[in-house]
Amino acid sequence: MTADAQGRAAVVLMAYGSPERLSDVPAYYSDIRGGRPIRPEHLDDLVERYRPPA
């Protein structure tokens, strides 16, 4: 978030949806990154965030 010279702030909200299955996470992540390479540790972290609770 940034403020302009008058102290007003702006926030940009974006919605990308979510993968339907855990196996869809890599393709989902690639899509929201515009096809840019994904570091394996970042993908592992995102997969864990979408993993259902045990």
N, CA, C and O atoms as a Tripos MOL2 file, in Angstrom:
@<TRIPOS>MOLECULE
protein
  216   215    54     0     0
PROTEIN
NO_CHARGES

@<TRIPOS>ATOM
      1 N           0.8540   -1.1610    0.0000 N.3       1 MET1
      2 CA          0.0000    0.0000    0.0000 C.3       1 MET1
      3 C           0.9010    1.2240    0.0000 C.2       1 MET1
      4 O           1.9100    1.2560    0.7040 O.2       1 MET1
      5 N           0.5440    2.2250   -0.7810 N.am      2 THR2
      6 CA          1.2930    3.4700   -0.8180 C.3       2 THR2
      7 C           0.3520    4.6320   -0.5970 C.2       2 THR2
      8 O          -0.8500    4.5300   -0.8470 O.2       2 THR2
      9 N           0.9090    5.7450   -0.1240 N.am      3 ALA3
     10 CA          0.1170    6.9440    0.1030 C.3       3 ALA3
     11 C           0.5600    8.0240   -0.8730 C.2       3 ALA3
     12 O           1.7400    8.1010   -1.2160 O.2       3 ALA3
     13 N          -0.3680    8.8540   -1.3200 N.am      4 ASP4
     14 CA         -0.0030    9.9510   -2.2060 C.3       4 ASP4
     15 C           0.3940   11.1660   -1.3690 C.2       4 ASP4
     16 O           0.4630   11.0800   -0.1430 O.2       4 ASP4
     17 N           0.6530   12.2840   -2.0220 N.am      5 ALA5
     18 CA          1.1090   13.4950   -1.3390 C.3       5 ALA5
     19 C           0.0800   14.0290   -0.3430 C.2       5 ALA5
     20 O           0.4360   14.7640    0.5780 O.2       5 ALA5
     21 N          -1.1700   13.6730   -0.5170 N.am      6 GLN6
     22 CA         -2.2230   14.1380    0.3820 C.3       6 GLN6
     23 C          -2.5230   13.1340    1.4870 C.2       6 GLN6
     24 O          -3.4490   13.3360    2.2720 O.2       6 GLN6
     25 N          -1.7560   12.0660    1.5550 N.am      7 GLY7
     26 CA         -1.9430   11.0820    2.6030 C.3       7 GLY7
     27 C          -3.0020   10.0380    2.3080 C.2       7 GLY7
     28 O          -3.3040    9.2060    3.1630 O.2       7 GLY7
     29 N          -3.5680   10.0690    1.1170 N.am      8 ARG8
     30 CA         -4.5650    9.0680    0.7580 C.3       8 ARG8
     31 C          -3.8440    7.7810    0.3730 C.2       8 ARG8
     32 O          -2.7400    7.8190   -0.1700 O.2       8 ARG8
     33 N          -4.4620    6.6610    0.6510 N.am      9 ALA9
     34 CA         -3.8680    5.3650    0.3500 C.3       9 ALA9
     35 C          -4.7540    4.6070   -0.6380 C.2       9 ALA9
     36 O          -5.9660    4.8130   -0.7060 O.2       9 ALA9
     37 N          -4.1140    3.7310   -1.3930 N.am     10 ALA10
     38 CA         -4.8480    2.8880   -2.3340 C.3      10 ALA10
     39 C          -4.4370    1.4380   -2.1170 C.2      10 ALA10
     40 O          -3.2840    1.1460   -1.8020 O.2      10 ALA10
     41 N          -5.3850    0.5460   -2.2870 N.am     11 VAL11
     42 CA         -5.1320   -0.8800   -2.1500 C.3      11 VAL11
     43 C          -5.6790   -1.5620   -3.4040 C.2      11 VAL11
     44 O          -6.7930   -1.2720   -3.8380 O.2      11 VAL11
     45 N          -4.8940   -2.4630   -3.9790 N.am     12 VAL12
     46 CA         -5.3390   -3.2200   -5.1400 C.3      12 VAL12
     47 C          -5.5870   -4.6530   -4.6770 C.2      12 VAL12
     48 O          -4.6930   -5.2930   -4.1250 O.2      12 VAL12
     49 N          -6.7900   -5.1500   -4.9010 N.am     13 LEU13
     50 CA         -7.1390   -6.5160   -4.5520 C.3      13 LEU13
     51 C          -7.2840   -7.3150   -5.8360 C.2      13 LEU13
     52 O          -7.9080   -6.8630   -6.7960 O.2      13 LEU13
     53 N          -6.7020   -8.5030   -5.8430 N.am     14 MET14
     54 CA         -6.7790   -9.3540   -7.0250 C.3      14 MET14
     55 C          -7.2360  -10.7360   -6.5960 C.2      14 MET14
     56 O          -6.8400  -11.2250   -5.5380 O.2      14 MET14
     57 N          -8.0580  -11.3600   -7.4040 N.am     15 ALA15
     58 CA         -8.5360  -12.7030   -7.0980 C.3      15 ALA15
     59 C          -8.1510  -13.6400   -8.2380 C.2      15 ALA15
     60 O          -8.4530  -13.3730   -9.4010 O.2      15 ALA15
     61 N          -7.4950  -14.7160   -7.9030 N.am     16 TYR16
     62 CA         -7.0660  -15.6910   -8.8980 C.3      16 TYR16
     63 C          -7.8210  -17.0080   -8.7720 C.2      16 TYR16
     64 O          -7.5580  -17.9440   -9.5270 O.2      16 TYR16
     65 N          -8.7380  -17.0920   -7.8470 N.am     17 GLY17
     66 CA         -9.4010  -18.3660   -7.6190 C.3      17 GLY17
     67 C          -8.4810  -19.2750   -6.8310 C.2      17 GLY17
     68 O          -7.6020  -18.8020   -6.1110 O.2      17 GLY17
     69 N          -8.6750  -20.5590   -6.9600 N.am     18 SER18
     70 CA         -7.8100  -21.5130   -6.2630 C.3      18 SER18
     71 C          -7.8570  -22.8460   -6.9940 C.2      18 SER18
     72 O          -8.7950  -23.1180   -7.7440 O.2      18 SER18
     73 N          -6.8530  -23.6690   -6.7750 N.am     19 PRO19
     74 CA         -6.8500  -24.9840   -7.4170 C.3      19 PRO19
     75 C          -7.9390  -25.8720   -6.8160 C.2      19 PRO19
     76 O          -8.2770  -25.7490   -5.6390 O.2      19 PRO19
     77 N          -8.4820  -26.7700   -7.6440 N.am     20 GLU20
     78 CA         -9.5250  -27.6750   -7.1490 C.3      20 GLU20
     79 C          -8.9460  -28.8300   -6.3590 C.2      20 GLU20
     80 O          -9.5410  -29.2710   -5.3760 O.2      20 GLU20
     81 N          -7.7930  -29.3250   -6.7790 N.am     21 ARG21
     82 CA         -7.1470  -30.4700   -6.1190 C.3      21 ARG21
     83 C          -5.7040  -30.1110   -5.7950 C.2      21 ARG21
     84 O          -5.1250  -29.2250   -6.4220 O.2      21 ARG21
     85 N          -5.1360  -30.7860   -4.8350 N.am     22 LEU22
     86 CA         -3.7510  -30.5610   -4.4520 C.3      22 LEU22
     87 C          -2.8170  -30.7680   -5.6410 C.2      22 LEU22
     88 O          -1.8040  -30.0800   -5.7660 O.2      22 LEU22
     89 N          -3.1550  -31.7050   -6.5030 N.am     23 SER23
     90 CA         -2.3170  -31.9790   -7.6780 C.3      23 SER23
     91 C          -2.3690  -30.8400   -8.7020 C.2      23 SER23
     92 O          -1.5330  -30.7830   -9.6040 O.2      23 SER23
     93 N          -3.3440  -29.9350   -8.5680 N.am     24 ASP24
     94 CA         -3.4640  -28.7910   -9.4730 C.3      24 ASP24
     95 C          -2.6250  -27.5930   -9.0370 C.2      24 ASP24
     96 O          -2.5060  -26.6260   -9.7890 O.2      24 ASP24
     97 N          -2.0470  -27.6340   -7.8490 N.am     25 VAL25
     98 CA         -1.3180  -26.4840   -7.3140 C.3      25 VAL25
     99 C          -0.1610  -26.0570   -8.2230 C.2      25 VAL25
    100 O          -0.0370  -24.8610   -8.4850 O.2      25 VAL25
    101 N           0.6940  -26.9590   -8.7190 N.am     26 PRO26
    102 CA          1.7960  -26.4890   -9.5750 C.3      26 PRO26
    103 C           1.3160  -25.7270  -10.8180 C.2      26 PRO26
    104 O           1.8820  -24.6850  -11.1480 O.2      26 PRO26
    105 N           0.2960  -26.2190  -11.5050 N.am     27 ALA27
    106 CA         -0.2240  -25.5250  -12.6930 C.3      27 ALA27
    107 C          -0.8600  -24.1970  -12.3080 C.2      27 ALA27
    108 O          -0.6980  -23.2020  -13.0150 O.2      27 ALA27
    109 N          -1.5760  -24.1750  -11.2020 N.am     28 TYR28
    110 CA         -2.2000  -22.9420  -10.6970 C.3      28 TYR28
    111 C          -1.1230  -21.9010  -10.4040 C.2      28 TYR28
    112 O          -1.2490  -20.7440  -10.8070 O.2      28 TYR28
    113 N          -0.0730  -22.3050   -9.7090 N.am     29 TYR29
    114 CA          1.0020  -21.3790   -9.3430 C.3      29 TYR29
    115 C           1.7040  -20.8650  -10.5950 C.2      29 TYR29
    116 O           2.0180  -19.6780  -10.6870 O.2      29 TYR29
    117 N           1.9460  -21.7300  -11.5380 N.am     30 SER30
    118 CA          2.5790  -21.3140  -12.7880 C.3      30 SER30
    119 C           1.7060  -20.2910  -13.5150 C.2      30 SER30
    120 O           2.2120  -19.3140  -14.0660 O.2      30 SER30
    121 N           0.4060  -20.5200  -13.5140 N.am     31 ASP31
    122 CA         -0.5230  -19.6120  -14.1850 C.3      31 ASP31
    123 C          -0.5100  -18.2260  -13.5460 C.2      31 ASP31
    124 O          -0.4330  -17.2230  -14.2550 O.2      31 ASP31
    125 N          -0.5820  -18.1550  -12.2170 N.am     32 ILE32
    126 CA         -0.6270  -16.8350  -11.5830 C.3      32 ILE32
    127 C           0.7120  -16.1280  -11.6650 C.2      32 ILE32
    128 O           0.7830  -14.9120  -11.4900 O.2      32 ILE32
    129 N           1.7880  -16.8840  -11.9330 N.am     33 ARG33
    130 CA          3.1090  -16.2580  -12.1120 C.3      33 ARG33
    131 C           3.3940  -15.9670  -13.5820 C.2      33 ARG33
    132 O           4.5070  -15.5760  -13.9320 O.2      33 ARG33
    133 N           2.4050  -16.1520  -14.4340 N.am     34 GLY34
    134 CA          2.5820  -15.8480  -15.8410 C.3      34 GLY34
    135 C           3.5870  -16.7550  -16.5320 C.2      34 GLY34
    136 O           4.2150  -16.3560  -17.5130 O.2      34 GLY34
    137 N           3.7420  -17.9860  -16.0230 N.am     35 GLY35
    138 CA          4.6530  -18.9430  -16.6230 C.3      35 GLY35
    139 C           6.1090  -18.7760  -16.2140 C.2      35 GLY35
    140 O           6.9680  -19.5350  -16.6620 O.2      35 GLY35
    141 N           6.3950  -17.7920  -15.3690 N.am     36 ARG36
    142 CA          7.7780  -17.6140  -14.8990 C.3      36 ARG36
    143 C           8.1900  -18.8070  -14.0520 C.2      36 ARG36
    144 O           7.3440  -19.4350  -13.4160 O.2      36 ARG36
    145 N           9.4800  -19.1290  -14.0370 N.am     37 PRO37
    146 CA          9.9560  -20.2770  -13.2550 C.3      37 PRO37
    147 C           9.5850  -20.1550  -11.7750 C.2      37 PRO37
    148 O           9.5030  -19.0600  -11.2180 O.2      37 PRO37
    149 N           9.3670  -21.3050  -11.1690 N.am     38 ILE38
    150 CA          8.9770  -21.3700   -9.7590 C.3      38 ILE38
    151 C          10.0990  -22.0540   -8.9890 C.2      38 ILE38
    152 O          10.5350  -23.1460   -9.3550 O.2      38 ILE38
    153 N          10.5590  -21.4150   -7.9300 N.am     39 ARG39
    154 CA         11.5690  -22.0500   -7.0880 C.3      39 ARG39
    155 C          10.9070  -23.1990   -6.3320 C.2      39 ARG39
    156 O           9.8270  -23.0270   -5.7660 O.2      39 ARG39
    157 N          11.5480  -24.3770   -6.3180 N.am     40 PRO40
    158 CA         10.9330  -25.5540   -5.6830 C.3      40 PRO40
    159 C          10.4890  -25.3150   -4.2400 C.2      40 PRO40
    160 O           9.4380  -25.8080   -3.8300 O.2      40 PRO40
    161 N          11.2720  -24.5690   -3.4710 N.am     41 GLU41
    162 CA         10.8820  -24.3390   -2.0700 C.3      41 GLU41
    163 C           9.6190  -23.4870   -1.9810 C.2      41 GLU41
    164 O           8.8440  -23.6410   -1.0370 O.2      41 GLU41
    165 N           9.3970  -22.5970   -2.9410 N.am     42 HIS42
    166 CA          8.1720  -21.7970   -2.9370 C.3      42 HIS42
    167 C           6.9650  -22.6550   -3.3160 C.2      42 HIS42
    168 O           5.8840  -22.5040   -2.7480 O.2      42 HIS42
    169 N           7.1580  -23.5480   -4.2710 N.am     43 LEU43
    170 CA          6.0740  -24.4530   -4.6450 C.3      43 LEU43
    171 C           5.7340  -25.3780   -3.4800 C.2      43 LEU43
    172 O           4.5580  -25.5980   -3.1880 O.2      43 LEU43
    173 N           6.7450  -25.9170   -2.8190 N.am     44 ASP44
    174 CA          6.5050  -26.7900   -1.6620 C.3      44 ASP44
    175 C           5.7090  -26.0570   -0.5930 C.2      44 ASP44
    176 O           4.7940  -26.6230    0.0050 O.2      44 ASP44
    177 N           6.0590  -24.7890   -0.3520 N.am     45 ASP45
    178 CA          5.3550  -23.9910    0.6580 C.3      45 ASP45
    179 C           3.8890  -23.8070    0.2640 C.2      45 ASP45
    180 O           3.0000  -23.9500    1.1030 O.2      45 ASP45
    181 N           3.6330  -23.4910   -1.0060 N.am     46 LEU46
    182 CA          2.2550  -23.2780   -1.4370 C.3      46 LEU46
    183 C           1.4500  -24.5730   -1.3830 C.2      46 LEU46
    184 O           0.2850  -24.5590   -0.9840 O.2      46 LEU46
    185 N           2.0540  -25.6840   -1.7770 N.am     47 VAL47
    186 CA          1.3690  -26.9750   -1.6930 C.3      47 VAL47
    187 C           0.9610  -27.2400   -0.2430 C.2      47 VAL47
    188 O          -0.1570  -27.6890    0.0110 O.2      47 VAL47
    189 N           1.8450  -26.9690    0.6980 N.am     48 GLU48
    190 CA          1.5160  -27.1980    2.1170 C.3      48 GLU48
    191 C           0.3680  -26.3060    2.5750 C.2      48 GLU48
    192 O          -0.4400  -26.7170    3.4070 O.2      48 GLU48
    193 N           0.2880  -25.0970    2.0440 N.am     49 ARG49
    194 CA         -0.8030  -24.1860    2.4210 C.3      49 ARG49
    195 C          -2.1560  -24.6930    1.9340 C.2      49 ARG49
    196 O          -3.1820  -24.4420    2.5670 O.2      49 ARG49
    197 N          -2.1570  -25.4020    0.8170 N.am     50 TYR50
    198 CA         -3.4100  -25.9320    0.2790 C.3      50 TYR50
    199 C          -3.7190  -27.3290    0.7600 C.2      50 TYR50
    200 O          -4.8100  -27.8400    0.5080 O.2      50 TYR50
    201 N          -2.7640  -27.9740    1.4630 N.am     51 ARG51
    202 CA         -2.9970  -29.3240    1.9560 C.3      51 ARG51
    203 C          -4.0840  -29.2930    3.0240 C.2      51 ARG51
    204 O          -4.0040  -28.5000    3.9620 O.2      51 ARG51
    205 N          -5.0990  -30.1470    2.8930 N.am     52 PRO52
    206 CA         -6.1710  -30.1670    3.8930 C.3      52 PRO52
    207 C          -5.6220  -30.5930    5.2590 C.2      52 PRO52
    208 O          -4.6650  -31.3640    5.3370 O.2      52 PRO52
    209 N          -6.2300  -30.0910    6.3240 N.am     53 PRO53
    210 CA         -5.7930  -30.4940    7.6640 C.3      53 PRO53
    211 C          -5.9570  -32.0030    7.8610 C.2      53 PRO53
    212 O          -6.8880  -32.6180    7.3410 O.2      53 PRO53
    213 N          -5.0520  -32.5640    8.6040 N.am     54 ALA54
    214 CA         -5.1050  -34.0150    8.8630 C.3      54 ALA54
    215 C          -6.1790  -34.3700    9.8690 C.2      54 ALA54
    216 O          -6.3550  -35.5440   10.1960 O.2      54 ALA54
@<TRIPOS>BOND
     1     1     2 1
     2     2     3 1
     3     3     4 2
     4     3     5 am
     5     5     6 1
     6     6     7 1
     7     7     8 2
     8     7     9 am
     9     9    10 1
    10    10    11 1
    11    11    12 2
    12    11    13 am
    13    13    14 1
    14    14    15 1
    15    15    16 2
    16    15    17 am
    17    17    18 1
    18    18    19 1
    19    19    20 2
    20    19    21 am
    21    21    22 1
    22    22    23 1
    23    23    24 2
    24    23    25 am
    25    25    26 1
    26    26    27 1
    27    27    28 2
    28    27    29 am
    29    29    30 1
    30    30    31 1
    31    31    32 2
    32    31    33 am
    33    33    34 1
    34    34    35 1
    35    35    36 2
    36    35    37 am
    37    37    38 1
    38    38    39 1
    39    39    40 2
    40    39    41 am
    41    41    42 1
    42    42    43 1
    43    43    44 2
    44    43    45 am
    45    45    46 1
    46    46    47 1
    47    47    48 2
    48    47    49 am
    49    49    50 1
    50    50    51 1
    51    51    52 2
    52    51    53 am
    53    53    54 1
    54    54    55 1
    55    55    56 2
    56    55    57 am
    57    57    58 1
    58    58    59 1
    59    59    60 2
    60    59    61 am
    61    61    62 1
    62    62    63 1
    63    63    64 2
    64    63    65 am
    65    65    66 1
    66    66    67 1
    67    67    68 2
    68    67    69 am
    69    69    70 1
    70    70    71 1
    71    71    72 2
    72    71    73 am
    73    73    74 1
    74    74    75 1
    75    75    76 2
    76    75    77 am
    77    77    78 1
    78    78    79 1
    79    79    80 2
    80    79    81 am
    81    81    82 1
    82    82    83 1
    83    83    84 2
    84    83    85 am
    85    85    86 1
    86    86    87 1
    87    87    88 2
    88    87    89 am
    89    89    90 1
    90    90    91 1
    91    91    92 2
    92    91    93 am
    93    93    94 1
    94    94    95 1
    95    95    96 2
    96    95    97 am
    97    97    98 1
    98    98    99 1
    99    99   100 2
   100    99   101 am
   101   101   102 1
   102   102   103 1
   103   103   104 2
   104   103   105 am
   105   105   106 1
   106   106   107 1
   107   107   108 2
   108   107   109 am
   109   109   110 1
   110   110   111 1
   111   111   112 2
   112   111   113 am
   113   113   114 1
   114   114   115 1
   115   115   116 2
   116   115   117 am
   117   117   118 1
   118   118   119 1
   119   119   120 2
   120   119   121 am
   121   121   122 1
   122   122   123 1
   123   123   124 2
   124   123   125 am
   125   125   126 1
   126   126   127 1
   127   127   128 2
   128   127   129 am
   129   129   130 1
   130   130   131 1
   131   131   132 2
   132   131   133 am
   133   133   134 1
   134   134   135 1
   135   135   136 2
   136   135   137 am
   137   137   138 1
   138   138   139 1
   139   139   140 2
   140   139   141 am
   141   141   142 1
   142   142   143 1
   143   143   144 2
   144   143   145 am
   145   145   146 1
   146   146   147 1
   147   147   148 2
   148   147   149 am
   149   149   150 1
   150   150   151 1
   151   151   152 2
   152   151   153 am
   153   153   154 1
   154   154   155 1
   155   155   156 2
   156   155   157 am
   157   157   158 1
   158   158   159 1
   159   159   160 2
   160   159   161 am
   161   161   162 1
   162   162   163 1
   163   163   164 2
   164   163   165 am
   165   165   166 1
   166   166   167 1
   167   167   168 2
   168   167   169 am
   169   169   170 1
   170   170   171 1
   171   171   172 2
   172   171   173 am
   173   173   174 1
   174   174   175 1
   175   175   176 2
   176   175   177 am
   177   177   178 1
   178   178   179 1
   179   179   180 2
   180   179   181 am
   181   181   182 1
   182   182   183 1
   183   183   184 2
   184   183   185 am
   185   185   186 1
   186   186   187 1
   187   187   188 2
   188   187   189 am
   189   189   190 1
   190   190   191 1
   191   191   192 2
   192   191   193 am
   193   193   194 1
   194   194   195 1
   195   195   196 2
   196   195   197 am
   197   197   198 1
   198   198   199 1
   199   199   200 2
   200   199   201 am
   201   201   202 1
   202   202   203 1
   203   203   204 2
   204   203   205 am
   205   205   206 1
   206   206   207 1
   207   207   208 2
   208   207   209 am
   209   209   210 1
   210   210   211 1
   211   211   212 2
   212   211   213 am
   213   213   214 1
   214   214   215 1
   215   215   216 2
@<TRIPOS>SUBSTRUCTURE
     1 MET1         2 RESIDUE 1 A MET
     2 THR2         6 RESIDUE 1 A THR
     3 ALA3        10 RESIDUE 1 A ALA
     4 ASP4        14 RESIDUE 1 A ASP
     5 ALA5        18 RESIDUE 1 A ALA
     6 GLN6        22 RESIDUE 1 A GLN
     7 GLY7        26 RESIDUE 1 A GLY
     8 ARG8        30 RESIDUE 1 A ARG
     9 ALA9        34 RESIDUE 1 A ALA
    10 ALA10       38 RESIDUE 1 A ALA
    11 VAL11       42 RESIDUE 1 A VAL
    12 VAL12       46 RESIDUE 1 A VAL
    13 LEU13       50 RESIDUE 1 A LEU
    14 MET14       54 RESIDUE 1 A MET
    15 ALA15       58 RESIDUE 1 A ALA
    16 TYR16       62 RESIDUE 1 A TYR
    17 GLY17       66 RESIDUE 1 A GLY
    18 SER18       70 RESIDUE 1 A SER
    19 PRO19       74 RESIDUE 1 A PRO
    20 GLU20       78 RESIDUE 1 A GLU
    21 ARG21       82 RESIDUE 1 A ARG
    22 LEU22       86 RESIDUE 1 A LEU
    23 SER23       90 RESIDUE 1 A SER
    24 ASP24       94 RESIDUE 1 A ASP
    25 VAL25       98 RESIDUE 1 A VAL
    26 PRO26      102 RESIDUE 1 A PRO
    27 ALA27      106 RESIDUE 1 A ALA
    28 TYR28      110 RESIDUE 1 A TYR
    29 TYR29      114 RESIDUE 1 A TYR
    30 SER30      118 RESIDUE 1 A SER
    31 ASP31      122 RESIDUE 1 A ASP
    32 ILE32      126 RESIDUE 1 A ILE
    33 ARG33      130 RESIDUE 1 A ARG
    34 GLY34      134 RESIDUE 1 A GLY
    35 GLY35      138 RESIDUE 1 A GLY
    36 ARG36      142 RESIDUE 1 A ARG
    37 PRO37      146 RESIDUE 1 A PRO
    38 ILE38      150 RESIDUE 1 A ILE
    39 ARG39      154 RESIDUE 1 A ARG
    40 PRO40      158 RESIDUE 1 A PRO
    41 GLU41      162 RESIDUE 1 A GLU
    42 HIS42      166 RESIDUE 1 A HIS
    43 LEU43      170 RESIDUE 1 A LEU
    44 ASP44      174 RESIDUE 1 A ASP
    45 ASP45      178 RESIDUE 1 A ASP
    46 LEU46      182 RESIDUE 1 A LEU
    47 VAL47      186 RESIDUE 1 A VAL
    48 GLU48      190 RESIDUE 1 A GLU
    49 ARG49      194 RESIDUE 1 A ARG
    50 TYR50      198 RESIDUE 1 A TYR
    51 ARG51      202 RESIDUE 1 A ARG
    52 PRO52      206 RESIDUE 1 A PRO
    53 PRO53      210 RESIDUE 1 A PRO
    54 ALA54      214 RESIDUE 1 A ALA
